[in-house]
Amino acid sequence: MPLIHRLLLILIYTGVMTVNVNAAIVLGNIRNAAPGQLVELKVAHQYLDGRTTAESAALDAKGNFSLAIQVEEPQMVFMAFNDSRLPLFLANQDTLIVMSEAFQFPLGCQFGGQAGANNTIFTQYLRDFGSDFNEFNNIRYKVGQWWANIEEPMNARMEELPPAEFAAYMKQRKTAALALLDNFQAANPGELTPVFSDWLAADIIYDWAYHLTFYGQVFGGRYFVQPEFFEFLYEAPLMSEYIGSQWYRQFVFLFMARQQVKKDPENDFWAGMYQRAAENLSDKPLAFVQSEIIYTAFSRERFREMLPLYRQFMEHNRFQVFDRKVEDLYQKMARTSNGAVAPEFKGPENNGQWLTLSQLRGKVVYVNFWASWCSSCLRKMEFFNEFETELTANGVEIVNISVDEMSERWQNSLVQNAFKGHHLLASSAQSQNIATAYNVEAVPQYFIISRKGVFMEKAASSQPNDIREQLLRLARD
């Protein structure tokens, strides 16, 4: 009996695992690891429903573990152990054995089971052609209002190579990656699953197409890239069933952003991208792209621009897996959108006096969320120290709400910087945490509240002078 079958029977018989036939199963052994250490699988499927699924298991006395997890789309996932991550490829109904040594993980892992060959070549592919999965190492360029990412080594290569040489480099890279896949299949006939081999071939093509599109769009002006450079797009179909490929997702978004920049880079960018998607895509890829456009635009506070399209999407979308992503964000954004009633708050200021939002009725209120450890917050508040006299004279009240967890740091920062306005600690409110009530998940963040207590439209940019002008404009209306 094959090893995989023996392991599965032992684990099921002993009650260590229950097999879900619609899940992916990962089991194995980590030698020289302490019993009880955790092995975790993470499936990032934000592109589907805005969420990440994680399952963990503790090593038994022999270092064995077993996990089962749902993988809605064939995709890369991560296995985490001892502060290190191992990228894997999984699809539902895959069964994978992972064997490693505790102090060498994730290097030197051996794979077995039905998905073992898939991950053997996938590991080699990532080693030879793969990504840096730390997004903080990436460089971002703006295409219209969409941010496109590129890794530092690839960015340096783009800066060095003229168009013909860069296209030749990318062609050689694509050819070598496809040869790796073809040679493995020839040497190991029938070992790779059809889902994986097709997915990897698509991932290679869209890696190539994304980087060429990025080069032509971002560095096109520097190198006077000619229209014929983009003829490679005929070899990269916009329609693909492999939305679990990060390169396909990045490519199709960059393509739509580029199309919108060519048509109208300034006005209603996200609504325009939504329309470009409708012109170029259909079925599930269209639903994915349009849901992601809505989600991204909502996240960037383009609520009013996208609200009619959100309603249209929810009415006509046939792929319900995407509904949750946009609906959950809509529910959050609607509470703080233009015209919604601002949540009441009540809490002690730094001077001990109590402040409520209702006390400021009749004033335009600038509510600024910040933290003592946020350098950009502090710089912004320094500007508002200069604006305070003018704003107050025009009926604008400044309310600074800190998300600091330690009141001492909040108080010390106020003393050191002498910030003007009202000061509250979000966690000291009488009822709900103020940051939670306002859906604040990162700082700096601000809101403008009208004299009647409803949210008002923000400035076109987050620059302090633009916010100041918007506050004065609203106060004078």
Secondary structure as GFF3:
##gff-version 3
##sequence-region A 1 477
A	DSSP	alpha_helix	3	13	.	.	.	ID=ss1
A	DSSP	beta_strand	24	31	.	.	.	ID=ss2
A	DSSP	beta_strand	38	45	.	.	.	ID=ss3
A	DSSP	alpha_helix	46	49	.	.	.	ID=ss4
A	DSSP	beta_strand	51	58	.	.	.	ID=ss5
A	DSSP	beta_strand	64	69	.	.	.	ID=ss6
A	DSSP	beta_strand	75	81	.	.	.	ID=ss7
A	DSSP	beta_strand	84	90	.	.	.	ID=ss8
A	DSSP	beta_strand	95	101	.	.	.	ID=ss9
A	DSSP	beta_strand	110	112	.	.	.	ID=ss10
A	DSSP	alpha_helix	116	129	.	.	.	ID=ss11
A	DSSP	three_ten_helix	135	137	.	.	.	ID=ss12
A	DSSP	beta_strand	138	143	.	.	.	ID=ss13
A	DSSP	beta_strand	146	151	.	.	.	ID=ss14
A	DSSP	alpha_helix	152	160	.	.	.	ID=ss15
A	DSSP	alpha_helix	163	187	.	.	.	ID=ss16
A	DSSP	alpha_helix	194	218	.	.	.	ID=ss17
A	DSSP	alpha_helix	220	223	.	.	.	ID=ss18
A	DSSP	three_ten_helix	227	235	.	.	.	ID=ss19
A	DSSP	alpha_helix	246	263	.	.	.	ID=ss20
A	DSSP	alpha_helix	269	280	.	.	.	ID=ss21
A	DSSP	alpha_helix	283	299	.	.	.	ID=ss22
A	DSSP	alpha_helix	303	316	.	.	.	ID=ss23
A	DSSP	three_ten_helix	320	322	.	.	.	ID=ss24
A	DSSP	alpha_helix	323	334	.	.	.	ID=ss25
A	DSSP	beta_strand	346	348	.	.	.	ID=ss26
A	DSSP	beta_strand	354	356	.	.	.	ID=ss27
A	DSSP	three_ten_helix	357	360	.	.	.	ID=ss28
A	DSSP	beta_strand	364	370	.	.	.	ID=ss29
A	DSSP	alpha_helix	375	393	.	.	.	ID=ss30
A	DSSP	beta_strand	396	402	.	.	.	ID=ss31
A	DSSP	alpha_helix	407	417	.	.	.	ID=ss32
A	DSSP	beta_strand	422	425	.	.	.	ID=ss33
A	DSSP	three_ten_helix	426	428	.	.	.	ID=ss34
A	DSSP	alpha_helix	434	437	.	.	.	ID=ss35
A	DSSP	beta_strand	445	449	.	.	.	ID=ss36
A	DSSP	alpha_helix	464	476	.	.	.	ID=ss37
###
